[in-house]
Amino acid sequence: MSLAVLISRLWSLRLHLGLASMLLVVAGGGLILLREQAYVARAVVAPAETTGLAASALISAWQPPQNASLLETRPTGNFAVYLAALRGIEAARMLAEETSLLADLATARQSGLSGWLRPLREALLGPARAPDLDDAMLWLSRNLSVTQSVSSVTWTLELAHPDREVALDMLRRLHAHAEARVRADLLALAERRIAALEARIAAERDLYLRQPMFDLLAQHQRAAVVVAADEAAAARLVSAPSVEQNPSVPNRPLLLGLLLLAAPLAVAGVASAGILARVPPPGDPAAAPPEVSAVSRLWAGTPGDLAGAVRATRRQERA
C-alpha cells in the first residue's frame, strides 16, 4: 500500500481518530490530576575532603596529589560512605521508627486510584499486608534523588513528600543520620586502634620499638579528637535543607502538554498499523491485481505468444 493511499484512509477516519484521541486525553488527564502532588525538599552538599581543614586531611598524614582525580567523577572516601548511608537499610529503618512514614504509606494505599482498586486486588491476591521496612526502603529509593553538579564538586539532595513539613524534617534526619554514621565508624576505628596500641605499648619493653608506637598512638588520638570535634566529617552543607512553597511533583502542566502531543500520534499509529495489517476485501480496489502492460506480457510470454501479440499490435495500428 502506498503512502498516499494510507493517508487517504486515515483522513476518511478522521472523525473516529479525533474521538479516540479525545477519550485518551481525558483518561490520561484524569489520571494525572488524580495523582497527589508532593513538595520537594532540597539541600546542597560538598565532600568535606575538598577543604584543607577537613577531618580527613587532619586525620591522615598523607594526602593524594591534587590532580589525581581530575578525570574521576565518582565520589570517594568518607563522602562515598555518606552517600551510600543516605539510601541504606539503616536510613529506611530510622525513618520508619522516628517518622510517620509507615502510617503515610498505609494512608496512601487507601486513597486515590490505589484505594479504588484495593477491593479487586484483595479479591485476586488476598488481603494486603501492612507497610513494613521493605516498603520504607522502596519509598526511599524512589523519592530520594542525589544529583551531582556538572560544573562544581557539589551534590544536590532532593526528597519528595506530600506533606511540606515532613519532607523537610525527613531530609534533615537523613543528612544527620548519614553524617553520624560516618563519624561513628571513624571514631570506633580510632578507638579500637588506640586500645590495641596502648595494650602493645604496655607489654613492650624495648625503647626503640616503643617510640614508633607512641608516635602512632598520638596520630590516632588526634584522629579521635578531630572526629569528635568536627561537625562535618563527610559532607559540608553548602545550602541548608529547605522546602519549596508549592508542590511540584508531578509536573502537571508538562505532563498534560506531552499527553496532548502523544495521544493523537498514538491513535494515528495504531490506526495505521490496523490498516496495514488488515486484509483488503475482494471488492476493494487495492485488492485488484495491477494491470499488466503489453510490454510486460511480451517479456513474460512464450515465443508463440510473442508472435501473436506482435500481430495483434499491428492490426490495432492499421485500424
C-alpha positions, 0 to 999 in steps of 0.5 A: 500500500502506498503512502498516499493511499494510507493517508487517504484512509486515515483522513476518511477516519478522521472523525473516529481518530479525533474521538479516540484521541479525545477519550485518551486525553481525558483518561490520561488527564484524569489520571494525572490530576488524580495523582497527589502532588508532593513538595520537594525538599532540597539541600546542597552538599560538598565532600568535606575532603575538598577543604584543607581543614577537613577531618580527613586531611587532619586525620591522615598524614598523607594526602593524594596529589591534587590532580589525581582525580581530575578525570574521576567523577565518582565520589570517594572516601568518607563522602562515598560512605555518606552517600551510600548511608543516605539510601541504606537499610539503616536510613529506611529503618530510622525513618520508619521508627522516628517518622510517620512514614509507615502510617503515610504509606498505609494512608496512601494505599487507601486513597486515590486510584490505589484505594479504588482498586484495593477491593479487586486486588484483595479479591485476586491476591488476598488481603494486603499486608501492612507497610513494613521496612521493605516498603520504607526502603522502596519509598526511599529509593524512589523519592530520594534523588542525589544529583551531582553538579556538572560544573562544581564538586557539589551534590544536590539532595532532593526528597519528595513528600506530600506533606511540606513539613515532613519532607523537610524534617525527613531530609534533615534526619537523613543528612544527620543520620548519614553524617553520624554514621560516618563519624561513628565508624571513624571514631570506633576505628580510632578507638579500637586502634588506640586500645590495641596500641596502648595494650602493645605499648604496655607489654613492650619493653624495648625503647626503640620499638616503643617510640614508633608506637607512641608516635602512632598512638598520638596520630590516632588520638588526634584522629579521635579528637578531630572526629569528635570535634568536627561537625562535618566529617563527610559532607559540608552543607553548602545550602541548608535543607529547605522546602519549596512553597508549592508542590511540584511533583508531578509536573502537571502542566508538562505532563498534560502538554506531552499527553496532548502531543502523544495521544493523537500520534498514538491513535494515528499509529495504531490506526495505521498499523490496523490498516496495514495489517488488515486484509483488503476485501475482494471488492476493494480496489487495492485488492485488484491485481495491477494491470499488466502492460503489453510490454510486460506480457511480451517479456513474460510470454512464450515465443508463440505468444510473442508472435501473436501479440506482435500481430495483434499490435499491428492490426490495432495500428492499421485500424 
